[in-house]
Amino acid sequence: MALGTLEDDATAAVPGIDKADGRPAPTAGGRTALDRLVEPHSVAIVGASANPDKRGYQIIKALKKAGYAHAIYPVNPRGGSILDVPVVTSIAELPDQVDVAVIVRPAEEVADILIECGQRGVAGAVVLAHGFRERGDQGAEAERQLQAALVESGVRIIGPNTSGMLNCTVLADLIGLPELPPAGPVSVLTQSGNMILSVVEDNRSINGPGFDLIAGLGNQSDAGYAELIGTLSARDATRAIAIYSEGFPDGRGFLDAADRVARTCPIVMLRGGRSAEGQKAALSHTGSIAGADAVATSVLRQKGVTLVDRSDELLPVAALLATAKLPDVGKGVVVLADGGGHATLAVDALSRAGLPLSDLSDATQARLRAVLGLGASVGNPIDVASAADAYADVFADCIEILAEDPSVGLVLVNGLFGAYHIRFDDSFLPAEDKAAERLVAVQKAINVPLVFHSCYADRKPDNHDTLRRGDIQVFPSIDVAVAGASALYKRAQWLAQTFGDAPERAGGTNRVQVPGGLLPESVARRVLQGLGVSTGTWSAATDAASVRAAIADIGTACAVKVDSSKVVHKSDVGGVHLGVTVETAADVANQISESMAGQTPPVIDFGYLVAPMVKSGVELFVGAINDPVFGPVVLFGTGGVLVEAADDVAFRAAPITPAEAMCMIAETRVSKLLDGFRSFEKVDTAELAAFIASVSEAVSRLDGLSELDINPVIASRDAIHPVDVRLVGK
């Protein structure tokens, strides 16, 4: 049966109480309220029931079945006992400092229950009831009351609308799983109850390392991803966090938290709801090229989150990151196989993942031949072939040799290691078991991580468990094994980055309010200049005479553009003239004026923007959006008329440093042109990166920003020229 949230209609409601002044949730033994919530040393079940069909009964049964060794307090006005556990008749009868209350009462009762829990010093609650903001207007009042109760009581909650929580370390099963998974290093946070079932089953199917905490977060009305990853990463029992997310109530808060947490604790995420729905039509190119999924993917990776694409990758990748060593990012992968087909598939999968193969030295290949025989394939991939049939230690022998080669960062072993006794007969088993023990010793002795694939992994031979106990993961799928290897490299690369500290997002008087709608370009340029962005040489003019004077001051032929908040696409309405001189200035100004008068309706409120003509260079795009989930995001990519067609853009949550902007540049295809490709001049990418970083800092200080579009930015050997600037407020 799929997990869901059940309201328990116990025989009588918990009595109401008078409102009390709120106070912070108490600590106990140095543990914060969130610490106590995720690892409860005492549990109250508010809405406990003697009816086996009710969640108020099932939670008590699950705790007892799991072997939970701490205090359990069923709460029901009728008293008595449930499953031999004494029942208290009200929350007021609970002892002080209960860690967690599981609330299995309907939504309309939850607020009062939380307030009463706060009065008794209960630290946290798991709220199973639905009927809050997920029901829109119908749940709005219940949500309002819930939020007020959270403030007044100081109680921290998971939920509402949650499937529950399981702490395997203390055997606190507040979900009611049919079989308790083992305790281990992975914690799981999910918005889906069915994903709890999925990861638990995945752990069983791969004999995975087990879990510290599994929690269904539901609506995240209080504790959400951002806070909980910090709490979990501080736990000795959690060495990696796996997340299934369909959205973020506080996207920017999550990014900030992930940036801190991922330094010491890997975060692996599977995202649901990645379709293009919700992309809005925009006044600038920015809105049409900044798809929601592309933004989320980029900014999450920016902050160290490892993203997976498939549900069957979430737990295996988290398990690998929790247990394996990290590769040297400057080195490649060796495929060590016992058959050509598996080796070929592994190489293909590595290529798709963008992982390079190691170029083994002649000396390494000679040593491998001495082990495998003169006719062996000892390039990369390496095929041990029949040598493994006769000598199970051949893998360990080869790995010891490979670990000494300076080109090797990771060894992917694939085929059927540990299962020759299944493929042939039991006479192979003793040697395989000893070989597994030796591989564990080898892995401890070398700095090169080992990742294993076996087509017999689903048969779960004991020697595979020997490998796993030695922090060597074994997977039944080549693709999943390669996804894990890729995750190890990406994490190592992220940890090796040294970007320095980006400027803090400014607050208070350092912020600038953007008016609604499209701003005149002259205003947009002044806003950016005031925030430290160079917008080049330009002048605003109001009539033909001032256009002529501006060109004379600049001293060279200029571009003259209409400057108005009413004109989006200037070229389409005759609002752009190039190569304008002092002599032609008046005629051009009059032509623009006539074009504006001919619009429907006529454009009356306009001026002129005058800027020098720019020499040839590479046309680039720099922009920003105020993402509804993650806040200000800066964009860079191919510019000019190809900006949308090229589909060549990189994203970062703002602000960023110039060093990080250099990485943005390198991600794009247009970066090849910046290095002096064919007839193109080599561009000063350091200056370009500084410009992108300055834009990122500026947009992080804009309130009411919708979009910023600087297109094209013409980059040449000696300068960065922002040719056209559009700034749109909400």
Secondary structure, 3 states (H helix, E strand, C coil): CCCCCCCCCCCCCCCCCCCCCCCCCCCECCECHHHHHHCCCEEEEECCCCCCCCHHHHHHHHHHHHCCCCEEEEECCCCCEECCEECECCHHHCCCCCCEEEECCCHHHHHHHHHHHHHCCCCEEEECCCCCHHHHHHHHHHHHHHHHHHHHHCCEEECCCCCEEEECCCCEECCCCCCCCCEEEEEEEECCHHHHHHHHHHHHHCCCCCEEEEEECCCCCCCCHHHHHHHHHCCCCCCEEEEEECCCCCHHHHHHHHHHHCCCCCEEEEECCCCCCCCCCCCCHHHHHCCHHHHHHHHHHHCCEEEECCHHHHHHHHHHHHHCCCCCCCCEEEEEECCHHHHHHHHHHHHHCCCCECCCCHHHHHHHHHHHCCCCECCCCEECCCHHHHCCCHHHHHHHHHCCCCCEEEEEEEECCCCHHHHCCHHHHHHHHHHHHHHHHHHHHCCCCEEEEECCHHHCCHHHHHHHHCCCCEECCHHHHHHHHHHHHHHHHHHHCCCCCCCCCCCHHHCEECCCEECCHHHHHHHHHHCCCCCCCCEEECCHHHHHHHHHHHCCCEEEEEECCCCCCCHHHCCEEEEECCCCHHHHHHHHHHHHHCCCCCCCCCEEEEEECCCCCEEEEEEEEEECCCEEEEEEEECHHHCCCCCCEEEEECCCCHHHHHHHHHHCCCHHHHECCCCCCECCHHHHHHHHHHHHHHHCCEECEEEEEEEEEEECCCCEEECCEEEEEC
